[in-house]
Amino acid sequence: MLCLSLDASSLSACAALHESGVLLAECYAQNGRTHSTSLMPMVDFCLRLAGRTMEQVGLVAVAAGPGSFTGVRIAVATAMGLAEGRRAAAVNTLEALAWQAQGFQGLICPLLDARAGQVYAAAYRDGREVLAGAALPLQEYLQSLRSLRAPCLFVGDGVRVHAQALEASGLGRLGGPNLLGLHGGAVCELALDREDSWGPAESLRPIYLRAPSAERARLEKQAHA
């Protein structure tokens, strides 16, 4: 089956084509441009590079969050449009980041900067989630990792933002550049591995771990009132 994947949940954006266990084409960029202007050109580039057409795609997979609210909405809306009449799969961004580091003997710890003093973070060991994804302060996350008493590998774009604190924690090591952004091949592989998660295009939903900032501000205003 030909799988097309999309991601715009963090600072980077990507698209990829995967078929029969082979990554046919992948486009990845962290160029500061709005993902809404980058994502479709990436899809077109991958199709041309692989010599495929959209009509041949059987599954559209999207990294549906957590992550940037705007980026997640862009990716999910784009995937819904492309998946019309096809099967679709929503992939957890944190799980896909951890998937890229398979083979590490310890805790794979994906984290994304959530701003407002928080990170989106989780922990995986041997492909199993051992700390559920959450939006929480970095030090609270690190304390939870200490209780698991295992070496950690930190991955995801939150590593760049919080490198000093992560190194000071002494919990493990920071992933290299290839593990700090999410690549489309991992999104395809994870989606293809979870056939029970496939559904129609309209079943795609963003994965949010907290309310958008505007909604949080409205609730705080109501509470003070």
N, C-alpha and C positions, 0 to 999 in steps of 0.2 A: 504494500500500500504506500502511496505517495503522501507524505505528511508535510504540511507547511506550518511553520511556527512563527510566532510574533512575540516581541517583548518591548515594552516601553515603560516598565515600572520603576526604573531608576535613572541614573545620569546617562546611562548608555541605552541604545536601542539596537534591536537586531531582528533578522529574519533568517530562516533556514529551510532547506528542503532535505528530506530524509526518506529513503526508500530501501526496503529489504535489508536493513542493518547497515546501510551505507549513507554517510552524510554526503549528499550530492553538491550542495552549495550553501554558503553561509555569508551573510553580510552583517558586520558589526561596526558601530560607530559611536564615539563619544565626542561629539564636535560642538556641543553647546547650542545646536539648533533645536527648534521646537520639534518634538517627535511627530507631530501631525504632518510636518512637511517632509519628514525623512522616511517614514515607515513604508508607504506605498512604493516609492522608488526602490527601496531595498527588496521588496517582494518582486517587483518587476525584474530587477537585476538578477536575483536568484533563479527565477524562471528562465530567463534568457541564458544564463550561464550553464544551467543544467540541461538546456534543450527541452524543457517541458512547458506545458500550458496549464492554465488554471483549471481547464476542463478535466485534466488528469489527476488533480488533487482529490484524494478521498477523505482526508482528515485535516482539519484546521485546529491547531493547538495554540493556546495563548497563555502567557504568564499573566495571571489575572490578579496578582497582588499577593501580599501587601506591597506597598510602595508608594510612589508619588500618586496622589489622587488624580491629578490631571493625566499623567502618563498611563495609569491603569485604565482610565476611562477611554483614552484614545485607542489603546491596544485592543480592549474588549469590543469597542464599537467597530473598529476596523475588522476584527476577526468575525464578528457577527455578520457583517456585510459580505465578507469573502466566503463564509461558511454556508450561505443560503443554499439549501438543497443538498448540503453535505453533512457529514458528521463533524462535531466540534468537541473540543475538550479544554477545560480550564485547569491550568497547572498552578500550584502554589509556588510563588517566586522563591520563597525561602527553601522549600524542598528541592527545587531545581538547582539552586546555588549549591546546596549540599551534594546533590547528585554528581556535580562536576568533580567533586573531590573524593569519589569512591576509592576505597583502598587504604585510606588513612586509618591507622590503628589507634583509635581514640575517638574523641568527640569532634564532629564536624559542626562548626558553629557559625551559621550564616547570620549576618546582621546588615541592616540597611539603616541609614540615618533617617529618623522620623521627625527631626527638628523638635522644637519645643522641649529640649532636654531629654528626648527619648530615642530609643532605637526600636526597629522591628527586628525581632530576633527569635531564634529557636535553637535546638541542638539535636543532632542525629548521631546514632551509632549503629554501624552495620546495616544501614538502610532503614532503621527504625527511629521514629521520633521519640526522644527521651525528655525533651522540654518542648511543650507546645508553643507554637508561635504566639507572640504577644507584643504589644506596644508598651514599653516600660523604660524606666531610667537605666542607663548603662550599668551603674554600680549594682543595681538590684539584679540585673541579668548576670553579672560576674559573680555575685554572691551565690546565685543558684548553681552556676557551673562549679564553684568550689565544692559544693556539697556532693557533686558526682564523682570527685576524686579521680579524674582521668585527664590525660594530656589533650589539649584543645588545638584545633586548627581553625583560625578565624578567616572567613571568606565573605565576599560581598562588598559593596562600595562604602559601607559604614566603617570598614577597616581603615580606609584613608583618613576619614574624619576623626576617628577615635584611636589612631595608631599609638599615640603616647600613653593613653590610659590602658590600652590592651597590653602593651609591652610591660608596663609597670605592674600589671596584675600578676605576672609570672605564671599564668595559666597555660601558656603554650606559645605557638608561633603564628605569625601572620602569613596568610596566603600570598603567593606571588601575583603579579599583574594579571595572569591568565585566570585567576580565581576571584578577582575582585568585581568583575562584571559578569552578567549572565549571557551565555551564548545560546543561540537558537538550537544547536544540535542537542543540547541537554533537555530543552523543552520538548522537542520531538520525541526523544528517547523515553522520557518519563511518561508522556501522553500515550505512546504506543504500548508501554508496559502496563497501562491501566485501562484496558478496554471497557471495563465496567463503568468507567466515568464518561464515556462518550455519549453524546446526545445531540439533539437538533441545535441549530444556531441560536434559537431563542432561549435555550437553556443556559447560555453563558451568563455568568454574573461576576462582578468584581469581588475580590476577597479583601474586605476592609477589616482591620483590627481595631480601629477607633473611628469616631465620626470625623468628617472634614472640619477644618479649622473654623469655617463660617458657622457650621452647626454647633460646634463647641462654644463659640462666642455667643451665639443666640441663647443656648441653654444657661450659660453663666449669667447673662444679662437677666434672664427670667428668674434665676435663683436669687440674684441680688434684689430684684424688684419685689 
